[in-house]
Amino acid sequence: MTGKTLFDKVWERNVVSPEAVDSPAILHVGLHLVHEVTSPQAFTVLKQRGLKVRRPDLTLATMDHSTPTLPAGPDGARPYATEQAKVQVETLAKNCADQGIELLDFDDNRRGIVHIVGPELGRSQPGIVIVCGDSHTSTHGAFGALAFGIGTTEVGHVLATQTLFQRKPKTMRVRFKGDAPLGVTAKDLALAMIAKVGIGGATGHVIEYAGPAIEALDMEGRMTLCNLSIEAGARAGMVAPDDVTIEYLRGRPGVPEDFEKAEAEWRTLYTDEGARFDQEVEVDVTALAPMVTYGVVPDAGAPVTESLPVADNDDLKDAYDYMGLSAGTPLNSVKIDRIFIGSCTNGRLADMRMAASILKGRKVADGVIALIVPGSEQVKTEAEAEGLHDIFRAAGAEWREPGCSMCIAMNGDAGAPGEVVVSTSNRNFKGRQGKGVRTVLASPATAAASAIAGHIADPRPYLSGEAA
């Protein structure tokens, strides 16, 4: 007999009813995360059918997508970008109150981006199924959970039953070979992987990340990597729990009361010797350089030290037209207008520290706008306790209130048409960060270095002290 993969073990422990030829499996959902954008219709359906939320204790709500990152005015009014954004937030608050769901609202010092607060509170745990009406729910797979986004109809089904119909996906293991060099972060590993397999290369699969470079990552880095799994087409991404996972969770409020018992169970969640995957991919990180994207999909990525490749297909030609780029142009010569550091991909304390280490004692280039948005109230509080906000402001950057901000530009934080934005978020689609905005995905280190240089820049000279 062959062994079982990490995914197999997590899938099996959550099956309520097994899959059949004519019907999908039914999975128990251990944590349902809710925010203001994808939940209103689901709550409306429950109300129309006279249903209550099945397990409020396994449901956690927060405000993040439509929330302004500028502070409230003297009268307490919040500067919502649109009336719709205000209605979304108010509707979530009412629905949660009506259904007895815990909500992290504006007055809660635990509020933040849904995929940041779940781990902070210890609610994201190994071995469970985690869902949310948001594609980047894959973030929580960093804990050895099976975590994925669901549609609005499915949100309603989970609210009503705490279960979900699912067909079992295929498996893929991405093994990172070697040790990551200076300046190569989890974001760079992710962009290199996506560039290798393509935006559809992992479609229908759950990815397990393995190898020395993954074992060396802290939980923040693992969450960044799993967050971007969806950009390769994957259903989810996972990392097996280990000492790093256990120590991150220890002492957090949402973990089981008998932590030692839970830990013993979590440590059984690993891929057995001889387990088989439907696909195996290897990425050599030994000589990897910091990565950036140059197109309008996340797999159009290359090391910051390279030049733009020949446009050998219509899609890339169209992308170059939109981005205002041409083949042969060195990536590190591309002028920028703005940087954004934040989002559920890179809005954690480790990301703020990385950006601050580069911006400290330096200035943002003339004409460049630098927007730095913590991913949660906890990140904001801890960053300010370390004086990181003072470093950012001294460099000429803006330090905002927590929220999704420019990642999806729903709350008023957006670029202007034609602007080139180096962003630490997860998607570089046309118009993602504002109409006509040209998005370059990068790590916090690369974004910070680019802000100083005024063009896409390699962060390594700044990290090593070679740059002024």
C-alpha positions, 0 to 999 in steps of 0.5 A: 500500500502507498502512504497518504498525502497530507491532503488525503488525511485532512480530507478523510477526517472531515468527510461526513458522506463519501463521494459517489459517482452521482454525488459529491462528498459532503464535508464538515466545515470547521471554520466559516469566515464571513465578510461584508462583500459576499455574504448579504445574498446568503443571509437574505436566502436564510431569512427568506427560508426561515433558517438560522445559522447552524453553528455560529460558534464555528463562524467568524465575521469581520469587516475588511473589503469596503472599509475605509483606511482613512480615520473617521472624522471629528463627527465620527463619520467614516469616509466610505468611498461609496454609499454601497460600501457603507450599506455592505458594512452595516448589513453585515453588522445587522446580519451578524447581530440577528444570527448570533455570529461573532463580528470583529467590527470597527470598535474591536481591536481584533478587526482586520482582513479576514485571512489575517485575523483568523490565524491571529486569533488561533481559529485557523488550525491544522486538519480542519476545513476552512471556507470563506466567500473569498478566493484567497482563503487558500491562505489558511492552508499554511496551517495544514488546513484544507482552505478554499474559497466558495461562492455566494450560494455555497456561503448560504449552504454552509451558514445553514448546515455547516457542511459543503458538497465537494468533489475530491480534487487532484493533488500536486506537490511543489518541492522547493529545492535549495535555500533561498538567497538574501532578499528572496522572500515567500512572495518571490517563491510564489511568483517563481512557482506561478511563472513555472506552472502557469495560471492554469497549471494547478487547476483542479489540484490541491498543492502541497508545498515542501522542501527546505525553503518551505521548512525555513519559512515562518508562518507569515511566509507560509501564509503568503505562499499558500495565499497565492496558490489560487493564482496558479489555478489551484483549489488550495495550498497546504503546508504540513504542520511542524514546530513552526506551526505549533509555536505560532498557535501556542497561547492564541485565544482560539486554540483548543483548551487541551493544547497538548492533545491537539498538538499530538493530533496535528503532528500526525498530519504529514505526507507519508513516505511513498504517498503519490501525487497526481503531479510533481513540480520542482523549483530550484531557489538556489539562484533565484532573484527577487521576482516581479510581474510584467503582464496582466496575469500573475504568471507573467513574472521574471527576476527583477534583474532580467529584461522583458521577453519577446511578445510571442503571442497575442495575449502578451502583446495585449499585456504590453500595450496595456502596461506600456512596456516593450520587449527587451526593456530591463525590468529595473528601468521601468518607472513607477508612480505608486507602491502599495504594501499590504493586503491578505498576501503581505499585510502582516507584521513581518512584511511591515518590518521588511519594508521598514528595514529598507525605508529606514533613513531613506526617502521615497522618490519625488513623485512616487506615492507610497501607501502602507496599510497594515492587515489588522488592528493587531498588526497596526498596534504591534508595528506602531509599538516598534516605531515602524509607522514613524519610519514610514512617515519619515520616509514620506509614506502614508500609514493607514488604518487596517483593511484590504485597501488597494488590493481590490480598490473597493474602498476608495484606495486606488491608483489613477489611470495609467499609473504604474503601481508596484503592489504586494497584493495578489492580482495584477488584472486590468483595472484591479487597482483602479481603472487603467492602473498598471499593476506590478506584483512584488514582495514588500522588500521590492516594493520598498526599494522601488519606492526609493529608486522611483523605478522597479528596483532590486531590494538586495543592495538595500538589504545588504547596505550597498545602496545609499 
